[in-house]
Amino acid sequence: MNSSKSANLLMVAWNYRLQCRKVLLVKPRADERFGVNVIRSRAMGSGVEADLVIDENWSGEKVETDGLSCILVDEAQFLSEKNIDAFRQLSKKVPVICYGLRTDYRTRLFEGSKRLFEVADVLEEIKNVCVNCEKKAIINAKFYKKENGDKVIMQDGSAEVDLGSEEKYQPMCWNCFSQ
């Protein structure tokens, strides 16, 4: 949360395209915050149109790898295991770089993240700082505000996807989250 994952993806895409290389930008249909087809970075304030928007049943079709230098996937946590397995197969022909969250606000792995942890060649963490202290943030804490404005951190509840940003989530370290 707020670690500039989409900004990193957009910068990588920019660098590939600056070298006249072909990149495929992919996102899951579940992420509709900025429009179904838009990959946007709140950090950069800009966005681009995704080349491919996939649902949980997508299994690699509609991807022509000839001449393709890289596949960049945003919001990978919302992908299904089937999607991740399809990208794993595509990675035999072209590099695939996925960006996403590890866990939900309950500290449970997302389905897409879980499968990525199981099959990825390399995992790289984009670090962030806790909103309350100087420690490394590892939790995407979900909260609601009381009438008096105090924030109440939620630690359990539904596994249903609840899209949001700073108005609903904030990065926290384990100590601040568990207090």
Secondary structure as UniProt FT lines:
FT   HELIX           5..18
FT   TURN            19..20
FT   STRAND          22..28
FT   TURN            29..30
FT   TURN            33..34
FT   TURN            36..37
FT   STRAND          38..41
FT   TURN            42..45
FT   STRAND          46..49
FT   STRAND          52..54
FT   TURN            56..57
FT   TURN            61..62
FT   TURN            66..67
FT   STRAND          68..73
FT   HELIX           76..78
FT   HELIX           81..90
FT   TURN            91..93
FT   STRAND          96..98
FT   TURN            105..106
FT   HELIX           111..119
FT   STRAND          139..145
FT   TURN            147..148
FT   STRAND          151..154
FT   TURN            166..168
FT   STRAND          169..172
FT   HELIX           174..178
//
